[in-house]
Amino acid sequence: MADQDFKEPYNILYFLGFVVALLIPILPATLTWIRVLNGYAGF
């Protein structure tokens, strides 16, 4: 029982770390897309 209680939060932290690792390369791309869209709106 204690083993399962310990394993569950660890899996959640591992999953959150995985999501953050996926978002790190995506964040600059979204920022550049926002800049491009703002640039087109300026034209």
DSSP file (Angstrom, degrees, kcal/mol; ACC not computed):
  #  RESIDUE AA STRUCTURE BP1 BP2  ACC     N-H-->O    O-->H-N    N-H-->O    O-->H-N    TCO  KAPPA ALPHA  PHI   PSI    X-CA   Y-CA   Z-CA
    1    1 A M     >        0   0    0      0, 0.0     4,-2.2     0, 0.0     5,-0.2   0.000 360.0 360.0 360.0 -47.8    0.0    0.0    0.0
    2    2 A A  H  >  +     0   0    0      1,-0.2     4,-2.0     2,-0.2     5,-0.2   0.859 360.0  57.8 -63.8 -33.4    2.8    2.5    1.0
    3    3 A D  H  > S+     0   0    0      1,-0.2     4,-2.0     2,-0.2    -1,-0.2   0.927 107.9  45.1 -62.9 -44.3    4.6    1.6   -2.3
    4    4 A Q  H  > S+     0   0    0      1,-0.2     4,-2.0     2,-0.2    -1,-0.2   0.904 110.5  54.1 -66.1 -40.8    1.6    2.6   -4.4
    5    5 A D  H  < S+     0   0    0     -4,-2.2    -1,-0.2     1,-0.2    -2,-0.2   0.865 112.8  44.2 -62.0 -34.9    1.1    5.8   -2.4
    6    6 A F  H  X S+     0   0    0     -4,-2.0     4,-1.0    -5,-0.2    -1,-0.2   0.855 111.9  52.8 -76.3 -34.5    4.8    6.7   -3.1
    7    7 A K  H  X S+     0   0    0     -4,-2.0     4,-2.0    -5,-0.2    -2,-0.2   0.837  99.0  62.4 -74.1 -32.6    4.7    5.7   -6.7
    8    8 A E  H  X S+     0   0    0     -4,-2.0     4,-2.0     1,-0.2    -1,-0.2   0.948 104.3  43.1 -65.8 -51.7    1.7    7.8   -7.8
    9    9 A P  H  > S+     0   0    0      0, 0.0     4,-2.6     0, 0.0    -1,-0.2   0.871 112.3  56.9 -61.7 -33.1    3.0   11.4   -7.0
   10   10 A Y  H  X S+     0   0    0     -4,-1.0     4,-2.4     1,-0.2    -2,-0.2   0.909 106.6  48.5 -63.1 -41.3    6.3   10.4   -8.6
   11   11 A N  H  X S+     0   0    0     -4,-2.0     4,-2.4     2,-0.2    -1,-0.2   0.887 110.8  51.0 -64.8 -38.3    4.5    9.4  -11.8
   12   12 A I  H  X S+     0   0    0     -4,-2.0     4,-2.6     2,-0.2    -2,-0.2   0.921 111.4  47.1 -65.6 -42.9    2.6   12.8  -11.8
   13   13 A L  H  X S+     0   0    0     -4,-2.6     4,-2.5     2,-0.2    -2,-0.2   0.904 112.2  50.6 -64.7 -40.0    5.9   14.7  -11.3
   14   14 A Y  H  X S+     0   0    0     -4,-2.4     4,-2.0     2,-0.2    -2,-0.2   0.903 111.3  48.6 -63.4 -40.9    7.5   12.7  -14.1
   15   15 A F  H  X S+     0   0    0     -4,-2.4     4,-2.4     2,-0.2    -2,-0.2   0.908 111.2  49.5 -65.5 -42.8    4.5   13.4  -16.4
   16   16 A L  H  X S+     0   0    0     -4,-2.6     4,-2.5     1,-0.2    -2,-0.2   0.903 110.5  50.6 -63.9 -40.2    4.7   17.2  -15.6
   17   17 A G  H  X S+     0   0    0     -4,-2.5     4,-2.4     1,-0.2    -1,-0.2   0.890 110.0  50.8 -62.7 -38.9    8.4   17.2  -16.3
   18   18 A F  H  X S+     0   0    0     -4,-2.0     4,-1.7     2,-0.2    -2,-0.2   0.906 110.5  48.5 -64.8 -42.5    7.7   15.5  -19.6
   19   19 A V  H  X S+     0   0    0     -4,-2.4     4,-2.2     2,-0.2    -2,-0.2   0.915 112.1  49.0 -64.5 -42.9    5.0   18.1  -20.5
   20   20 A V  H  X S+     0   0    0     -4,-2.5     4,-2.0     1,-0.2    -2,-0.2   0.909 108.8  53.3 -63.6 -41.0    7.4   20.9  -19.6
   21   21 A A  H  < S+     0   0    0     -4,-2.4    -1,-0.2     1,-0.2    -2,-0.2   0.858 111.2  47.0 -62.5 -34.2   10.2   19.4  -21.7
   22   22 A L  H  X S+     0   0    0     -4,-1.7     4,-0.7     1,-0.2    -1,-0.2   0.865 112.3  49.7 -73.2 -35.7    7.8   19.3  -24.6
   23   23 A L  H  X S+     0   0    0     -4,-2.2     4,-2.4     1,-0.2    -2,-0.2   0.791  93.7  74.4 -75.9 -27.2    6.6   22.9  -24.1
   24   24 A I  H  < S+     0   0    0     -4,-2.0    -1,-0.2     1,-0.2    -2,-0.1   0.919 102.7  38.5 -56.9 -48.0   10.2   24.4  -23.9
   25   25 A P  H  > S+     0   0    0      0, 0.0     4,-0.7     0, 0.0    -1,-0.2   0.786 116.2  54.4 -72.0 -23.1   10.8   24.1  -27.7
   26   26 A I  H  X S+     0   0    0     -4,-0.7     4,-2.4     1,-0.2     5,-0.2   0.833  94.1  69.1 -79.0 -31.9    7.2   25.1  -28.5
   27   27 A L  H  X S+     0   0    0     -4,-2.4     4,-2.2     1,-0.2     5,-0.2   0.919 100.4  44.5 -57.8 -49.8    7.2   28.4  -26.5
   28   28 A P  H  > S+     0   0    0      0, 0.0     4,-2.4     0, 0.0    -1,-0.2   0.878 112.4  54.4 -63.6 -33.8    9.7   30.3  -28.7
   29   29 A A  H  X S+     0   0    0     -4,-0.7     4,-2.3     2,-0.2    -2,-0.2   0.919 108.9  47.1 -64.4 -42.9    7.8   29.1  -31.8
   30   30 A T  H  X S+     0   0    0     -4,-2.4     4,-2.4     2,-0.2    -1,-0.2   0.891 111.3  52.1 -66.2 -37.8    4.5   30.4  -30.5
   31   31 A L  H  X S+     0   0    0     -4,-2.2     4,-2.1    -5,-0.2    -2,-0.2   0.918 110.7  47.2 -64.0 -41.9    6.1   33.7  -29.6
   32   32 A T  H  X S+     0   0    0     -4,-2.4     4,-2.7     2,-0.2    -2,-0.2   0.894 110.6  52.5 -67.1 -37.7    7.5   34.0  -33.2
   33   33 A W  H  X S+     0   0    0     -4,-2.3     4,-2.8     2,-0.2    -2,-0.2   0.905 108.6  50.4 -62.9 -40.1    4.1   33.1  -34.6
   34   34 A I  H  X S+     0   0    0     -4,-2.4     4,-2.5     2,-0.2    -1,-0.2   0.910 111.4  49.1 -63.7 -40.4    2.5   35.8  -32.5
   35   35 A R  H  X S+     0   0    0     -4,-2.1     4,-2.5     2,-0.2    -2,-0.2   0.926 111.5  48.7 -63.0 -44.0    5.1   38.3  -33.8
   36   36 A V  H  X S+     0   0    0     -4,-2.7     4,-2.5     2,-0.2    -2,-0.2   0.926 112.5  47.7 -63.3 -44.3    4.5   37.2  -37.4
   37   37 A L  H  X S+     0   0    0     -4,-2.8     4,-2.1     1,-0.2    -1,-0.2   0.901 112.7  48.9 -64.6 -39.4    0.7   37.5  -37.0
   38   38 A N  H  X S+     0   0    0     -4,-2.5     4,-1.9    -5,-0.2    -1,-0.2   0.887 110.2  52.4 -65.5 -37.4    1.2   41.0  -35.4
   39   39 A G  H  X S+     0   0    0     -4,-2.5     4,-1.7     2,-0.2    -2,-0.2   0.921 110.1  46.9 -64.2 -44.0    3.5   41.9  -38.3
   40   40 A Y  H  < S+     0   0    0     -4,-2.5    -1,-0.2     1,-0.2    -2,-0.2   0.877 110.9  52.7 -65.2 -36.2    0.9   40.9  -40.9
   41   41 A A  H  < S+     0   0    0     -4,-2.1    -1,-0.2     1,-0.2    -2,-0.2   0.865 105.5  55.4 -66.9 -33.5   -1.8   42.8  -38.9
   42   42 A G  H  <        0   0    0     -4,-1.9    -1,-0.2     1,-0.3    -2,-0.2   0.873 360.0 360.0 -66.4 -36.6    0.5   45.9  -39.0
   43   43 A F     <        0   0    0     -4,-1.7    -1,-0.3    -5,-0.1    -2,-0.2   0.508 360.0 360.0 -70.5 360.0    0.7   45.7  -42.8
